[in-house]
C-alpha cells in the first residue's frame, strides 16, 4: 500500500522563498515542512468544525435536554 502520493501545485514566490529559507534553517526537506504545515492547518480546521458544532448544539433545545439527561445519569453513576 502506498503511503505517499505526488501532486503538483503552484504557490506564490513569497511562499516559495519562505519555504526555501526555513527548509535550510531547519535542515528539513521542503516536502516534510509542507506536510507538517498542511497537517497543522487541517487539525485547526477540524477544531473549528468541532467548535461550530458545539455552538450550534448549544442553541438546540433537544441537544440541551439530551446533555442534561446525560449529566444526571453521569452524576448517578459517580455517586454510587
Contact map, one row per residue, 1 for C-alpha under 8 A:
11100000000000000000000000000000000000000000000000000000000000000000000000000000
11111000000000000000000000000000000000000000000000000000000000000000000000000000
11111000000000000000000000000000000000000000000000000000000000000000000000000000
01111100000000000000000000000000000000000000000000000000000000000000000000000000
01111110000000000000000000000000000000000000000000000000000000000000000000000000
00011111000000000000000000000000000000000000000000000000000000000000000000000000
00001111100000000000000000000000000000000000000000000000000000000000000000000000
00000111110000000000000000000000000000000000000000000000000000000000000000000000
00000011111000000000000000000000000000000000000000000000000000000000000000000000
00000001111100000000000000000000000000000000000000000000000000000000000000000000
00000000111110110000000000000000000000000000000000000000000000000000000000000000
00000000011111110000000000000000000000000000000000000000000000000000000000000000
00000000001111111000000000000000000000000000000000000000000000000000000000000000
00000000000111111100000000000000000000000000000000000000000000000000000000000000
00000000001111111110000000000000000000000000000000000000000000000000000000000000
00000000001111111111000000000000000000000000000000000000000000000000000000000000
00000000000011111111100000000000000000000000000000000000000000000000000000000000
00000000000001111111110000000000000000000000000000000000000000000000000000000000
00000000000000111111111000000100100000000000000000000000000000000000000000000000
00000000000000011111111100000100000000000000000000000000000000000000000000000000
00000000000000001111111110000000000000000000000000000000000000000000000000000000
00000000000000000111111111110000000000000000000000000000000000000000000000000000
00000000000000000011111111111100100000000000000000000000000000000000000000000000
00000000000000000001111111110000000000000000000000000000000000000000000000000000
00000000000000000000111111110000000000000000000000000000000000000000000000000000
00000000000000000000011111110000000000000000000000000000000000000000000000000000
00000000000000000000011111111000000000000000000000000000000000000000000000000000
00000000000000000000011111111101100000000000000000000000000000000000000000000000
00000000000000000000001000111111100000000000000000000000000000000000000000000000
00000000000000000011001000011111110000000000000000000000000000000000000000000000
00000000000000000000000000001111111000000000000000000000000000000000000000000000
00000000000000000000000000011111111100000000000000000000000000000000000000000000
00000000000000000010001000011111111110000000000000000000000000000000000000000000
00000000000000000000000000000111111111000000000000000000000000000000000000000000
00000000000000000000000000000011111111100000000000000000000000000000000000000000
00000000000000000000000000000001111111110000000000000000000000000000000000000000
00000000000000000000000000000000111111111000000000000000000000000000000000000000
00000000000000000000000000000000011111111100000000000000000000000000000000000000
00000000000000000000000000000000001111111110000000000000000000000000000000000000
00000000000000000000000000000000000111111111000000000000000000000000000000000000
00000000000000000000000000000000000011111111100000000000000000000000000000000000
00000000000000000000000000000000000001111111110000000000000000000000000000000000
00000000000000000000000000000000000000111111111000000000000000000000000000000000
00000000000000000000000000000000000000011111111100000000000000000000000000000000
00000000000000000000000000000000000000001111111110000000000000000000000000000000
00000000000000000000000000000000000000000111111111000000000000000000000000000000
00000000000000000000000000000000000000000011111111100000000000000000000000000000
00000000000000000000000000000000000000000001111111110000000000000000000000000000
00000000000000000000000000000000000000000000111111111000000000000000000000000000
00000000000000000000000000000000000000000000011111111100000000000000000000000000
00000000000000000000000000000000000000000000001111111110000000000000000000000000
00000000000000000000000000000000000000000000000111111111000000000000000000000000
00000000000000000000000000000000000000000000000011111111100000000000000000000000
00000000000000000000000000000000000000000000000001111111110000000000000000000000
00000000000000000000000000000000000000000000000000111111111000000000000000000000
00000000000000000000000000000000000000000000000000011111111100000000000000000000
00000000000000000000000000000000000000000000000000001111111100110000000000000000
00000000000000000000000000000000000000000000000000000111111110110000000000000000
00000000000000000000000000000000000000000000000000000011111110010000000000000000
00000000000000000000000000000000000000000000000000000001111111110000000000000000
00000000000000000000000000000000000000000000000000000000011111111000000000000000
00000000000000000000000000000000000000000000000000000000000111111100000000000000
00000000000000000000000000000000000000000000000000000000110111111110000000000000
00000000000000000000000000000000000000000000000000000000111111111111000000000000
00000000000000000000000000000000000000000000000000000000000011111111100000000000
00000000000000000000000000000000000000000000000000000000000001111111110000000000
00000000000000000000000000000000000000000000000000000000000000111111111000000000
00000000000000000000000000000000000000000000000000000000000000011111111100000000
00000000000000000000000000000000000000000000000000000000000000001111111110000000
00000000000000000000000000000000000000000000000000000000000000000111111111000000
00000000000000000000000000000000000000000000000000000000000000000011111111100000
00000000000000000000000000000000000000000000000000000000000000000001111111110000
00000000000000000000000000000000000000000000000000000000000000000000111111111000
00000000000000000000000000000000000000000000000000000000000000000000011111111100
00000000000000000000000000000000000000000000000000000000000000000000001111111110
00000000000000000000000000000000000000000000000000000000000000000000000111111111
00000000000000000000000000000000000000000000000000000000000000000000000011111111
00000000000000000000000000000000000000000000000000000000000000000000000001111111
00000000000000000000000000000000000000000000000000000000000000000000000000111111
00000000000000000000000000000000000000000000000000000000000000000000000000011111
